[in-house]
C-alpha cells in the first residue's frame, strides 16, 4: 500500500508537470526518470554527473524523459517556433532588487565615480521610435503637481539673462502649487546621446517663483555648468566649481600674458604698464616672487615711454614666463600650485593670458589661444584709472549664474519687471601632486529693470540696464580624451542662452551636438508665430537644420523653399512677397536695419553685453486711432569706447476703410549721436546665383544725424474679387557734422531710401473656372551712406494671368456658391503666365545691374484626395522661364516636377 501511495503521488506530480511520464513503461522507469532529470526545486536535485542540455527557447518541460531522444524530428510532430524571451522586454529591478516588471529600456543616465567612462547615457530604440524623444511622468498630491520629462527638444526658458534654450536636451522636473512654481534642469551636453564619457560637462539649473500676492511675484535662479572627470572621487574639491580633465591636469611649462590697446581704432592712449611681477606658490605653501628669485619674463612688442611699457593702436606687448626654467633656480615646476600675475596698469588696457595647455586642441602643432582676464572701463587716456591688478591664472572649470527676478503687473496702472544676475567663472591651476587645486573666480554682473505706467490717454515707459562685458552664459565642452579646444571652426561651447533671432526654435549659430540652421535666419517675418512668414510665405518657412558633431563636416543647408531663392525673387511668388527694405520697424541702434529684422550671432539677451544705459518715452493717445510718442535714449559701452544719445518721436495713425480695408501711417524721427557699432548678418541674393548670408558692417552713419522714416500702406477692397494694395517707405538721413569730416569717412551728407509698391488683383469666376489677372509695380531708390556704394534707382513692372479649371467638376471638396467664393475641386488644371520688365534707371546693385525683361509659363495639374487618413496633394507640371538682358547672355530655365504632399489639413 505504501508503494502504491507513493506511485499515485508521483503520477500526480507528473500530470501536474508534463505528460512525459505516460511514455514510461514501468514504475522503475518513472522513478529513474525523476532521479536522472535535474530540476530547479530542491527535491529534484541529484548527484548525477550526466548533464542534460535542452533549448530553453523551445517549449519543453523541466524533466528529461528516460528514453527521449534529444534530436528533433518533425515527420509526425508539428514544427515548433522559437519562443522570443524578450517579446515583452527584459526583467528590470530597482536598486534594492525589487522587481519593476518586464519591459524595454527607454532612457538611462548613470554616473559612477571613480572609474573610466563613469558617465553613461543610453537611449533605447523606443526612446525615438515609439516616444518621439519625449517621455513624461507625473503625479499630484496635496495641491502640488510635478512632471518629470526626458527629451531631446524641450523648451527650457528660465529667465532671459540666465537660461533660454528652445531645444534643451536632458531631464526637466517641474513642480507647482498655488503659490510656488519651480523648474529644475539637468543635462550632459558632452555627447548627450548613447555614449560613455570620462571627461564631460554637466549642466544643472533651477528656477523658483513665489506669488507674493495676486499682482506680484519674485523668483530666484541658479545655473551651473562645470567640467567633470569620472576618474576623480566625487568629493574632490567643490563639484559645482568643476575639476580639470585628464588631459589638463599636468604641469605647465610656459605662461603668456598679453597686454594691448582695448580701443585700437583711435591709435593712442593704449595700455600702459608701470610694473609687473609673478607670484608662485608651491605645495608647501611657500610664496615665491619672480623679482626675488630672478625669475623674469621675456618681453616682446612693448615700447618704453617715460619709464613705462606702452602699447597703442595695433601694438601688443607679450610677457613670456618659462616655468620649466625654474629648475635652474632650485624650484620644481611640478610643485607649483598657483601662479598670480601682478601688474600696475593704466589707460585703455586689455589683458589676456594663456599657457601651453590652453590651445586650439590640434593634434599636430597646436596653437596657443589667449583668453581675456581684464579690460579697462571706457577709453581712459590720462592715467587716471591706474590700479594694481592681481590676476591668478587657471584653466576654466565652471561657470555659474545666481539671479533674482521680479514682476509686478498692473498695480494701479503700474507694471514693473527686472532681473539681477551674478556671474561666477571658475578656474583651476593644474597640479599633479595635490587634489586640492588652487581655484580662481572671476565675477561679472548683469541687471535690468523695466517700468510702465498706464493711465489713458497717457502711457509712460522707462528701462535701465547694465550688462558687463565679462558676463558669460556659455561654457566649454571637452573632447572624450579631455582636450579642450579653445578655438575651433565650430566653437566647443554650451550656451545657456541661444541665438534664435527668427524665433523658430532652431538656433542660428553652430554648437556641438545641437540643431542649427547654419546661420540662415529671417527675423521679424513671422509676426504672429504660426511658422508662416507674414511677408514672405514659402513652401517651407522653417529653415532646414543639421546637428553639429565635432569632427564631422556640416551639411550644406537648403533654402526654406528648398532652392535658396527668397519669394520676392521667384516667379509668381514675388507678387505677394516684398523685399525687407520696404518693411517698417523701429531702428533703436541706428545701424540702418529695423530692429525686428536684425540677425546676428550673439546670445539673445534683452540687451547686448558691454552695454549700459536708459531709455524712456511718453505716449499720448488722443483717439484710439492716433498715438503720439516722444522719448530719450542714453546708452554707452562699459569696457569699450562708444555712446548713443538720441531724442526721438513717433506718430501712428490707423483708419478702417470700406469692405475691410485699412490705412496705416507711421512716422519716426530722431536726433541721434551714435558711435557704437552694431554689425549684423543679412541675406544677399545675387542675380542668377544662389543666395547666402553676408556680414554687414555698421558704417556709423548716425554719429551726429537727423533721421526720419515715413511709412504708409493702404489695403483697398473695392469689390468681392477686386483688391488693391499700396506701400510707401521713405527714409532719410541728414548729417550734422562738417562736410570734410564726413568726407574723410567716405560718407555722404544725405542718404536714404525711397520705395513705392502698388499691387492689384482681380478674381473673376467664369463658369466653374477662375481667371486671375494681377499687376505689381515696384520702385526703389537707394542712396547709401558710403560713397563706395553708388546711388541706384530702378523700376520693375510685373503682370500675371492665371487660369484655374476643374477637370472633373462633379467631384468637389466643398460646396460651390457662384459669385460668393472660390470652389475647391479634387482635380484642377492651372496655367499661369508672368511677364516682367525691369529698368535700371541709375547705378547698379549687387542683385542686378542692367535692364531686362522676362517671361515665365507654368502649367500644372493638382489633385487632392484622402489617403490613409492623410490629406494628399499631388502636383505634376512644367515650368519654363526666360530673361533677356541688354549686354549679357540671356537666361533660360525649365523644370519638370511631380510632387506629393501629405498632411492633416
C-alpha positions in Angstrom: 0.0 0.0 0.0 2.9 2.4 0.8 4.4 1.7 -2.6 1.0 2.3 -4.3 0.5 5.5 -2.4 4.0 6.7 -3.4 3.2 5.7 -7.0 0.0 7.7 -7.0 1.7 10.8 -5.6 4.4 10.5 -8.2 1.9 10.1 -11.1 0.0 13.1 -9.8 3.2 15.1 -9.8 3.9 14.0 -13.3 0.5 15.0 -14.5 0.9 18.5 -12.9 4.3 18.9 -14.6 4.3 17.4 -18.1 2.7 14.3 -19.7 6.0 12.7 -20.5 5.5 10.2 -17.7 2.9 8.3 -19.8 5.8 7.3 -22.1 7.5 5.3 -19.4 6.7 1.5 -19.4 7.3 0.8 -15.7 7.3 2.5 -12.3 11.0 1.9 -12.1 11.5 3.9 -15.3 9.4 6.7 -13.8 11.5 6.7 -10.6 14.7 6.6 -12.6 13.5 9.4 -14.8 12.8 11.5 -11.7 16.3 10.8 -10.4 18.1 11.5 -13.7 16.2 14.7 -14.6 17.7 17.6 -12.6 15.2 20.4 -11.7 15.3 23.8 -10.1 13.5 22.5 -7.0 15.5 21.1 -4.1 13.6 17.8 -4.3 14.8 17.3 -7.8 18.4 17.8 -7.1 20.5 14.7 -7.6 24.3 14.0 -7.5 24.3 12.6 -11.1 27.2 13.5 -13.4 25.1 13.5 -16.5 24.2 17.0 -17.8 21.1 17.4 -19.8 21.1 20.3 -22.3 17.9 21.5 -23.8 17.0 24.7 -25.7 15.1 27.0 -23.3 13.7 28.9 -26.2 11.6 25.9 -27.3 8.5 24.9 -25.2 9.6 21.9 -23.1 9.3 20.5 -19.6 11.6 20.7 -16.6 12.2 16.9 -16.6 14.1 14.9 -19.2 12.2 11.7 -20.1 14.2 8.5 -19.7 14.0 7.3 -23.3 13.6 10.7 -25.0 15.9 11.4 -27.9 17.4 14.9 -27.8 17.2 15.2 -31.5 14.2 16.8 -33.2 12.1 15.1 -35.8 9.1 16.8 -37.4 7.9 13.9 -39.5 4.9 13.3 -37.2 5.1 16.3 -34.9 4.2 19.9 -35.7 7.1 22.3 -36.1 7.7 24.4 -33.0 8.9 28.0 -33.4 11.5 29.5 -31.1 10.0 31.4 -28.2 11.1 35.0 -28.0 12.3 35.6 -24.5 12.3 39.3 -25.0 8.9 39.5 -26.6 7.7 41.6 -23.7 11.1 43.1 -22.9 13.5 42.2 -20.2 13.2 42.0 -16.4 14.1 45.2 -14.5 14.8 45.7 -10.9 15.4 48.8 -8.7 18.5 49.4 -6.5 17.0 47.3 -3.7 16.4 44.3 -6.0 12.7 44.8 -6.2 11.1 43.7 -9.4 9.9 46.6 -11.6 8.4 44.5 -14.2 9.2 43.4 -17.8 9.8 46.0 -20.4 12.3 47.8 -22.5 15.0 50.4 -21.7 13.9 53.8 -22.8 16.4 56.1 -21.2 19.1 55.8 -18.5 21.7 58.2 -17.2 24.3 56.9 -14.8 27.4 58.4 -13.2 29.8 56.2 -11.3 32.9 57.6 -9.6 35.7 56.8 -9.6 36.0 54.9 -12.8 36.7 55.2 -16.5 33.7 56.1 -18.7 31.8 56.7 -15.5 29.2 58.9 -17.1 26.9 56.8 -19.2 23.8 57.7 -21.2 21.8 55.2 -23.1 18.7 55.9 -25.2 16.9 52.8 -26.2 15.3 52.3 -29.6 11.8 53.0 -28.1 13.0 56.5 -27.0 12.9 57.8 -30.5 10.8 55.3 -32.5 7.9 55.0 -30.0 8.0 58.0 -27.7 9.4 60.6 -30.2 12.3 61.5 -28.0 10.0 62.8 -25.2 8.9 60.8 -22.1 6.8 62.3 -19.3 6.0 61.0 -15.9 3.8 62.9 -13.4 1.9 62.8 -10.1 -0.3 65.0 -8.0 -0.7 65.2 -4.2 -1.6 67.8 -1.6 -2.3 70.6 -4.0 1.1 70.2 -5.8 1.8 68.7 -9.1 5.1 67.6 -10.6 6.2 66.4 -14.1 9.4 64.7 -14.9 10.4 65.0 -18.6 13.2 63.5 -20.5 13.5 64.8 -24.0 15.8 66.0 -26.8 13.9 69.1 -27.9 12.4 70.6 -24.7 11.5 74.2 -24.4 13.6 75.4 -21.4 13.3 79.1 -20.6 14.0 80.2 -17.0 14.8 83.9 -17.4 16.1 86.0 -20.3 19.5 86.6 -18.8 20.2 83.1 -17.4 18.8 80.2 -19.4 16.8 80.5 -22.6 17.1 77.4 -24.8 14.4 76.4 -27.3 16.0 73.0 -27.8 17.2 71.7 -24.5 18.2 68.0 -24.3 18.2 66.4 -20.9 16.0 66.0 -17.9 13.4 68.5 -16.8 11.5 68.5 -13.5 8.6 70.9 -12.9 6.7 71.4 -9.7 3.8 73.8 -9.0 1.4 74.7 -6.2 -1.0 77.6 -5.9 1.8 80.0 -4.8 5.0 78.3 -5.9 6.3 77.2 -9.3 9.8 75.6 -9.8 11.8 74.1 -12.6 15.0 72.0 -12.5 17.1 71.1 -15.5 19.9 68.6 -15.8 21.9 67.8 -18.9 25.2 66.3 -20.1 25.8 68.3 -23.3 29.1 66.5 -24.0 27.7 63.9 -26.4 24.2 63.6 -24.8 23.3 60.5 -26.9 24.4 56.9 -26.4 27.9 57.2 -25.1 30.1 56.7 -22.0 32.4 59.6 -21.1 35.3 60.1 -18.7 35.6 63.8 -19.3 32.4 65.7 -19.8 30.5 68.8 -18.9 27.5 68.8 -16.6 24.7 71.4 -16.6 22.3 71.9 -13.7 19.8 74.7 -13.5 16.9 75.6 -11.3 14.3 78.4 -11.0 11.6 79.0 -8.4 9.0 81.7 -8.3 6.7 82.7 -5.4 3.5 84.6 -5.9 3.6 87.2 -3.2 0.1 88.4 -3.9 -2.2 88.4 -7.0 -0.2 91.0 -8.9 3.4 90.4 -7.8 5.8 87.6 -7.8 9.5 87.1 -7.1 11.9 84.4 -8.4 15.4 83.0 -7.9 17.6 81.3 -10.5 20.7 79.2 -10.3 22.5 77.9 -13.4 25.7 75.9 -13.3 28.0 74.2 -15.9 31.2 72.6 -14.9 33.8 70.1 -16.1 33.7 66.7 -14.5 36.2 63.8 -14.5 34.8 60.4 -13.6 38.3 59.1 -12.6 38.3 61.5 -9.6 36.5 61.0 -6.4 33.2 62.9 -6.2 34.4 64.6 -3.0 37.5 66.2 -4.7 37.1 70.0 -4.5 33.8 71.7 -5.0 31.8 69.8 -7.6 29.9 72.9 -8.7 33.2 74.7 -9.4 34.4 71.9 -11.7 37.6 69.9 -12.0 40.4 69.5 -14.5 40.1 66.9 -17.2 42.6 64.0 -17.5 44.4 65.9 -20.3 44.6 69.2 -18.5 45.9 68.1 -15.1 49.7 68.3 -15.9 52.4 70.7 -15.0 52.6 73.9 -17.1 55.8 74.7 -19.0 55.1 78.2 -20.3 52.8 81.0 -19.3 52.0 84.0 -21.5 50.5 87.4 -20.6 49.5 89.8 -23.5 48.6 93.4 -22.9 47.1 95.5 -25.8 45.1 98.6 -26.5 41.4 98.0 -25.9 40.3 100.6 -28.5 42.9 100.3 -31.2 41.0 102.4 -33.7 42.0 105.7 -32.2 45.7 104.7 -32.3 46.6 106.4 -29.0 46.1 106.2 -25.2 46.6 102.5 -25.2 47.7 100.2 -22.4 50.5 101.4 -20.0 52.3 99.0 -17.7 54.3 100.7 -14.9 55.4 97.5 -13.2 54.9 93.7 -13.3 55.7 90.6 -11.3 54.7 87.0 -10.9 53.9 85.2 -7.6 54.2 81.4 -7.3 53.0 79.2 -4.5 54.3 75.6 -4.1 52.8 72.6 -2.4 54.3 73.6 1.0 52.5 77.0 0.8 55.7 78.9 0.3 55.2 82.1 -1.8 57.9 82.9 -4.3 58.1 86.3 -6.1 59.7 86.3 -9.5 61.6 89.5 -8.8 63.2 88.0 -5.7 64.4 84.7 -7.3 65.4 86.5 -10.5 62.6 84.8 -12.5 61.7 87.4 -15.1 59.7 87.2 -18.3 60.9 87.7 -21.9 59.1 90.8 -23.2 58.3 91.4 -26.8 56.4 94.1 -28.7 56.4 96.8 -26.0 57.7 100.4 -26.3 59.3 102.3 -23.5 57.9 105.7 -22.7 58.7 107.7 -19.5 59.9 104.5 -17.8 56.7 102.6 -18.6 55.8 100.0 -21.2 53.1 101.1 -23.6 51.1 99.6 -26.5 49.0 101.9 -28.7 46.7 101.1 -31.6 47.6 97.7 -33.1 50.7 97.3 -30.9 50.8 94.4 -28.4 53.2 93.6 -25.6 53.8 89.9 -24.7 55.3 88.6 -21.4 56.5 85.0 -21.6 57.3 83.1 -18.4 59.4 79.9 -18.9 58.2 77.9 -16.0 60.4 74.9 -17.0 63.5 77.1 -16.3 62.5 77.2 -12.6 64.6 74.0 -12.2 67.7 76.1 -12.7 66.7 78.2 -9.7 66.1 75.1 -7.5 62.3 75.2 -7.9 60.4 72.2 -9.2 57.7 73.3 -11.7 55.5 70.4 -10.8 55.3 71.6 -7.2 53.7 74.9 -8.2 50.1 75.1 -7.2 49.3 78.7 -8.1 50.6 81.5 -10.3 49.4 85.1 -10.0 50.4 88.0 -12.2 50.8 91.4 -10.6 50.6 94.4 -13.0 50.4 98.1 -12.4 48.2 99.3 -15.3 46.6 102.4 -16.6 44.7 103.8 -19.6 42.8 101.7 -22.1 44.2 98.2 -21.4 43.1 94.7 -22.4 44.9 91.8 -20.6 44.8 88.3 -21.9 46.6 85.1 -20.6 47.4 81.6 -22.0 49.6 78.6 -21.3 50.9 75.6 -23.2 47.7 73.7 -22.1 45.4 76.4 -23.4 45.4 75.7 -27.2 43.1 75.0 -30.1 43.5 71.3 -29.4 45.0 70.3 -32.8 47.0 67.1 -32.7 50.0 68.4 -34.5 51.4 71.9 -33.8 48.6 73.2 -31.6 48.3 77.0 -31.4 48.0 78.9 -28.2 44.7 80.6 -27.5 44.5 83.8 -25.4 41.6 84.4 -23.1 40.6 87.7 -21.6 41.3 88.3 -17.9 40.8 92.1 -17.5 39.6 95.1 -19.5 39.6 98.8 -18.6 36.3 100.6 -18.3 35.8 103.2 -21.1 38.6 104.7 -23.1 40.7 106.5 -20.5 43.9 108.1 -21.8 45.2 110.3 -18.9 46.5 107.7 -16.4 43.6 108.5 -14.1 42.5 104.8 -13.8 45.8 103.4 -12.7 45.5 100.3 -10.5 47.4 97.2 -9.3 45.8 94.1 -10.8 46.3 90.6 -9.3 45.3 88.0 -11.9 45.5 84.4 -11.0 45.9 82.0 -13.9 43.9 78.9 -14.3 42.1 76.7 -16.8 38.3 77.2 -17.0 36.4 74.6 -15.0 33.0 76.0 -14.3 30.5 78.8 -14.9 27.6 79.6 -12.7 24.8 82.2 -12.6 22.9 83.3 -9.5 19.9 85.5 -10.3 16.9 87.3 -8.8 13.9 88.5 -10.8 10.7 90.3 -10.0 7.4 91.0 -11.8 4.6 93.4 -10.8 1.6 93.6 -13.2 -0.8 96.5 -13.4 -0.8 97.7 -9.8 -2.9 100.8 -10.1 -1.7 101.2 -13.7 2.0 100.5 -12.8 3.9 97.4 -14.1 7.5 96.6 -13.1 9.8 93.8 -14.0 13.5 93.2 -13.9 16.4 90.9 -13.1 19.8 91.0 -11.5 22.4 88.2 -12.0 25.8 87.4 -10.5 28.1 85.5 -12.9 31.0 83.5 -11.3 33.6 82.0 -13.7 35.8 79.3 -12.1 39.4 78.4 -13.0 41.9 76.0 -11.5 45.6 75.8 -11.7 46.8 72.3 -12.8 48.9 70.3 -10.4 49.5 66.5 -10.3 50.7 66.4 -6.7 47.6 67.6 -4.8 43.9 67.1 -5.2 43.1 70.4 -3.7 44.0 72.5 -6.7 44.1 76.3 -6.4 40.8 77.9 -7.6 40.3 81.4 -9.0 36.9 83.1 -9.5 36.1 85.9 -11.9 32.9 87.8 -11.3 30.6 89.8 -13.5 27.2 91.3 -13.1 24.1 91.9 -15.2 20.9 93.8 -14.3 18.0 95.4 -16.0 14.7 97.0 -14.9 11.5 98.0 -16.8 8.6 100.1 -15.6 5.5 101.1 -17.4 2.6 103.3 -16.2 -0.7 103.5 -18.0 -3.5 106.0 -17.3 -5.3 106.7 -20.5 -4.7 108.6 -22.6 -1.1 108.8 -21.2 1.4 105.9 -21.1 4.9 106.2 -19.6 7.8 103.8 -20.1 11.3 103.6 -18.7 14.0 101.0 -18.9 17.5 100.8 -17.5 20.2 98.1 -17.9 23.8 97.2 -17.2 25.3 94.1 -18.8 29.0 93.7 -18.1 31.4 92.8 -20.9 32.7 89.8 -18.9 29.2 88.5 -18.4 29.1 85.0 -19.9 26.4 82.4 -20.4 28.5 79.7 -22.1 31.0 77.0 -21.1 33.5 74.8 -22.7 32.9 71.2 -23.8 35.9 68.8 -23.5 36.6 66.1 -26.0 36.4 62.5 -24.9 40.1 62.4 -24.2 39.9 65.5 -22.1 41.3 68.0 -24.5 39.5 71.3 -24.6 39.5 73.2 -28.0 39.5 76.9 -27.0 39.3 77.8 -30.7 37.6 75.6 -33.3 35.6 76.0 -36.6 32.5 75.0 -34.5 33.0 76.6 -31.1 33.2 73.9 -28.4 30.7 75.7 -26.2 27.5 75.0 -24.5 25.2 78.1 -24.5 22.7 78.8 -21.7 21.1 81.5 -23.9 20.9 80.6 -27.6 20.9 82.8 -30.7 17.4 82.4 -32.2 16.7 85.7 -33.8 13.8 84.5 -36.0 12.2 82.6 -33.1 11.7 79.3 -34.9 13.3 77.2 -32.1 16.3 76.4 -34.3 19.5 78.4 -33.3 21.4 80.1 -36.0 24.9 79.5 -34.7 26.7 76.2 -34.8 27.4 74.4 -31.5 28.4 70.7 -30.8 25.5 68.2 -30.6 22.9 70.8 -31.3 20.4 71.6 -34.0 21.4 74.6 -36.2 20.0 76.4 -39.2 23.6 77.1 -40.5 23.2 80.8 -39.9 20.2 81.2 -42.1 17.6 83.4 -40.5 14.8 85.7 -41.5 13.9 87.6 -38.3 10.7 89.6 -38.0 8.9 87.9 -40.9 6.7 85.6 -38.7 4.9 88.2 -36.6 2.0 86.0 -35.4 4.2 83.0 -34.6 2.4 80.5 -36.8 5.6 79.4 -38.6 4.4 81.1 -41.8 6.1 84.3 -42.9 3.7 87.1 -42.9 5.7 89.0 -45.5 7.4 86.1 -47.4 5.4 82.9 -47.3 7.4 80.0 -48.7 6.5 76.3 -49.2 8.6 75.5 -46.1 9.0 78.7 -43.9 11.1 76.9 -41.2 14.8 76.7 -42.1 16.4 73.3 -42.5 18.5 72.2 -39.7 21.5 70.0 -39.0 23.3 68.7 -35.9 26.9 69.9 -35.5 29.0 66.9 -34.4 32.7 67.6 -33.7 35.0 66.1 -36.3 32.2 65.9 -39.0 31.6 68.5 -41.7 28.2 70.2 -41.6 25.9 69.6 -44.5 25.1 72.4 -46.9 21.8 74.0 -46.0 18.9 74.3 -48.4 16.5 77.2 -48.6 13.2 77.5 -46.9 11.5 76.5 -50.1 14.5 74.3 -51.0 16.1 76.4 -53.7 17.9 79.3 -51.8 15.8 81.9 -53.6 13.6 84.1 -51.5 10.0 84.5 -52.5 10.4 88.2 -53.6 12.7 86.9 -56.4 10.7 83.9 -57.5 8.2 83.8 -60.3 4.6 84.2 -59.3 5.6 84.2 -55.6 7.0 87.7 -55.9 3.5 89.2 -56.2 2.7 88.7 -52.5 6.3 89.0 -51.2 8.0 92.3 -50.7 11.7 93.0 -50.1 12.8 93.6 -46.5 13.8 97.2 -47.4 10.1 98.1 -47.9 9.0 96.9 -44.4 8.6 99.2 -41.4 10.3 98.8 -38.0 11.9 101.0 -35.3 15.7 101.1 -35.5 16.9 101.9 -32.0 20.5 101.0 -32.5 20.7 103.3 -35.6 22.5 100.9 -37.9 20.1 101.2 -40.8 18.2 98.0 -40.2 14.9 97.9 -38.3 15.4 96.0 -35.0 12.7 93.3 -35.7 14.6 92.3 -38.9 18.1 92.2 -37.4 20.1 89.0 -37.3 23.4 88.5 -35.5 25.5 85.7 -34.0 25.1 86.8 -30.3 23.1 85.4 -27.4 19.5 86.6 -27.3 19.9 88.8 -24.2 17.3 91.6 -23.7 20.3 93.9 -24.0 23.7 93.4 -25.5 26.7 92.6 -23.3 29.1 95.5 -22.5 26.1 98.0 -22.7 24.6 100.2 -20.1 22.0 103.0 -20.3 18.4 104.1 -20.0 15.6 104.7 -22.4 12.3 106.4 -21.6 9.3 107.7 -23.5 5.8 109.2 -23.0 2.9 108.3 -25.3 -0.3 110.2 -25.7 -3.4 108.7 -27.4 -6.0 111.4 -28.0 -8.1 108.9 -30.0 -7.9 105.1 -30.5 -6.6 105.7 -34.0 -3.9 108.3 -33.2 -0.8 107.9 -31.0 2.0 110.5 -30.4 5.2 109.4 -28.7 8.4 111.2 -27.6 11.4 109.8 -25.8 15.0 109.9 -24.8 17.8 107.3 -25.2 21.1 107.4 -23.5 23.4 104.3 -23.8 27.1 103.6 -23.7 29.7 100.8 -23.7 31.1 99.8 -20.4 34.6 98.5 -21.4 34.5 99.5 -25.0 34.5 103.0 -26.5 31.2 104.2 -27.7 27.9 106.1 -26.8 24.5 106.5 -28.2 22.3 109.5 -27.4 19.0 110.4 -29.1 15.8 112.3 -28.9 13.0 110.7 -30.8 9.3 111.0 -31.7 6.8 108.8 -33.4 3.3 109.3 -34.9 1.0 106.4 -35.5 -2.4 106.7 -37.3 -4.7 103.9 -38.5 -8.0 104.1 -40.2 -10.5 101.5 -41.4 -11.6 101.6 -45.0 -14.7 100.2 -46.6 -15.1 96.4 -47.2 -12.5 95.5 -44.6 -9.7 97.8 -46.0 -7.2 99.6 -43.8 -4.9 102.7 -44.0 -1.8 102.9 -41.7 0.7 105.7 -41.3 3.9 105.6 -39.2 6.4 108.4 -38.9 9.6 108.1 -36.8 12.1 110.9 -36.4 15.2 111.2 -34.2 18.2 113.4 -33.5 21.0 110.9 -33.0 24.6 110.8 -31.8 25.7 107.2 -32.1 29.2 105.7 -32.5 28.5 102.2 -31.2 29.0 99.6 -33.9 26.1 97.1 -34.3 27.2 94.7 -37.0 24.8 92.1 -38.3 24.1 89.4 -40.9 21.7 89.7 -43.7 20.5 87.7 -46.8 22.1 88.7 -50.1 20.5 87.4 -53.4 22.8 87.9 -56.4 21.1 87.7 -59.8 21.2 84.2 -61.2 23.2 82.8 -58.3 22.5 81.1 -55.0 21.7 83.4 -52.1 23.7 83.5 -48.9 24.1 85.2 -45.5 26.6 88.0 -45.5 28.2 90.0 -42.7 27.1 93.7 -42.8 29.3 96.2 -41.0 27.7 99.2 -39.3 29.2 102.2 -41.0 28.2 104.6 -38.1 26.1 106.8 -40.3 24.4 108.4 -37.3 27.3 109.9 -35.4 25.5 113.3 -35.5 22.4 112.9 -37.6 18.8 113.8 -38.2 16.9 110.8 -39.4 13.3 110.2 -40.3 11.3 107.2 -41.6 7.8 107.6 -43.1 5.8 104.5 -43.8 2.3 104.3 -45.3 0.3 101.3 -46.5 -3.2 101.0 -47.7 -5.3 97.9 -48.3 -8.4 98.5 -50.5 -11.2 96.0 -51.1 -13.2 97.6 -54.0 -15.4 94.6 -54.6 -15.7 90.9 -53.7 -12.9 90.0 -56.2 -11.0 93.2 -56.7 -8.3 94.3 -54.3 -5.6 97.0 -54.4 -2.6 97.4 -52.1 -0.1 100.3 -51.8 3.1 100.6 -49.8 5.4 103.6 -49.4 8.6 103.8 -47.3 10.7 107.0 -47.3 13.8 107.0 -45.1 16.2 110.0 -44.9 19.4 110.6 -43.0 20.9 114.2 -42.8 24.5 114.5 -41.4 25.0 117.4 -38.9 28.8 117.1 -38.9 31.2 119.1 -41.0 31.3 118.1 -44.7 35.0 117.4 -44.6 34.7 115.2 -41.6 32.0 113.1 -43.3 34.1 113.0 -46.5 37.1 111.7 -44.6 35.0 108.7 -43.6 33.8 108.2 -47.2 30.3 109.2 -46.3 27.5 111.3 -47.9 25.9 114.3 -46.2 22.5 112.9 -47.2 21.5 109.3 -47.6 18.3 107.3 -47.5 15.8 105.0 -49.3 12.6 105.5 -51.1 10.4 102.6 -52.1 6.9 102.5 -53.6 4.8 99.4 -54.3 1.4 99.2 -55.9 -0.4 95.9 -56.4 -3.8 94.9 -57.9 -5.5 91.6 -58.3 -8.9 90.6 -59.7 -10.6 87.2 -59.2 -13.1 86.6 -62.0 -15.3 83.4 -61.8 -16.1 82.1 -65.3 -18.3 79.0 -65.1 -16.5 76.6 -62.8 -13.1 78.1 -63.7 -11.4 81.2 -62.2 -9.4 83.8 -64.1 -6.9 85.9 -62.0 -5.2 88.9 -63.6 -2.6 90.6 -61.4 -0.2 93.5 -61.7 2.6 94.8 -59.5 4.8 97.9 -59.6 8.0 98.3 -57.5 10.1 101.4 -57.5 13.4 101.6 -55.5 15.7 104.5 -54.9 18.8 103.9 -52.8 21.4 106.4 -51.7 23.8 104.6 -49.3 25.8 106.5 -46.7 29.1 105.0 -48.0 30.5 106.7 -51.2 31.9 103.3 -52.2 28.4 102.2 -53.0 26.8 104.1 -55.9 23.3 105.5 -55.7 20.7 103.3 -57.5 17.2 103.8 -58.9 15.1 101.1 -60.5 11.5 100.3 -61.5 10.1 96.9 -62.0 6.7 96.0 -63.5 5.2 92.5 -63.5 2.0 91.2 -64.9 0.3 87.9 -64.2 -2.5 85.9 -65.8 -3.6 82.7 -64.1 -6.4 80.3 -65.1 -7.8 77.5 -62.9 -10.1 75.0 -64.5 -11.6 71.9 -62.8 -11.2 68.7 -64.8 -13.7 66.5 -63.0 -16.3 69.1 -62.0 -18.6 66.6 -60.3 -16.1 65.7 -57.7 -15.6 68.6 -55.2 -14.3 69.0 -51.7 -16.5 71.9 -50.7 -19.9 73.2 -51.8 -19.9 75.8 -54.6 -21.7 79.1 -54.4 -21.4 81.1 -57.6 -20.0 84.6 -57.1 -19.6 84.2 -53.4 -16.3 82.3 -53.1 -13.7 80.0 -54.7 -14.5 76.5 -55.5 -12.0 73.8 -54.4 -12.2 70.8 -56.7 -10.4 67.5 -56.3 -8.6 67.8 -59.6 -7.7 71.1 -61.3 -5.7 72.3 -64.2 -3.8 75.5 -63.6 -2.0 77.6 -66.2 -0.1 80.8 -65.5 1.9 83.5 -67.4 4.2 86.0 -65.8 5.7 89.0 -67.7 8.4 91.1 -66.0 10.1 94.3 -67.2 12.9 95.8 -65.2 14.5 99.2 -65.7 17.8 100.1 -64.0 17.4 103.9 -64.1 20.6 104.8 -62.3 23.7 102.9 -60.9 23.8 99.2 -60.1 23.0 96.8 -57.3 24.6 93.6 -56.1 21.5 91.6 -57.2 21.1 93.3 -60.7 23.0 95.7 -62.8 21.1 96.3 -66.1 17.7 96.3 -67.8 16.0 93.0 -68.6 12.6 91.5 -69.4 11.4 88.1 -68.5 8.7 85.6 -69.2 7.6 82.6 -67.2 5.0 80.0 -68.1 3.7 77.3 -65.7 1.2 74.5 -66.3 0.3 72.0 -63.6 -2.4 69.5 -62.6 -3.3 69.4 -58.9 -5.1 66.5 -57.3 -6.4 66.4 -53.7 -7.5 63.2 -52.1 -7.7 61.4 -48.8 -5.2 58.6 -48.4 -4.6 56.5 -45.3 -6.1 59.2 -43.1 -4.0 62.0 -44.6 -4.8 64.8 -47.0 -2.7 64.0 -50.0 -2.0 66.8 -52.6 -0.3 65.7 -55.8 1.2 68.2 -58.3 2.6 67.5 -61.7 3.6 70.0 -64.3 6.2 72.0 -66.2 7.8 75.5 -65.8 9.7 77.4 -68.4 11.3 80.8 -67.8 13.5 83.2 -69.8 15.2 86.5 -69.1 16.6 88.8 -71.8 19.4 91.2 -70.9 20.8 94.1 -72.8 24.5 93.2 -72.7 24.9 89.8 -71.1 23.8 86.4 -72.3 20.1 85.5 -71.8 19.0 83.1 -69.2 16.7 80.2 -69.8 15.4 77.8 -67.2 13.0 74.8 -67.4 11.7 72.4 -64.8 9.5 69.3 -64.9 8.1 68.3 -61.5 6.0 65.7 -59.7 5.4 66.5 -56.0 3.3 64.8 -53.3 2.5 66.4 -50.0 0.6 64.7 -47.2 -0.8 66.4 -44.2 -3.7 66.6 -41.7 -5.2 69.7 -43.4 
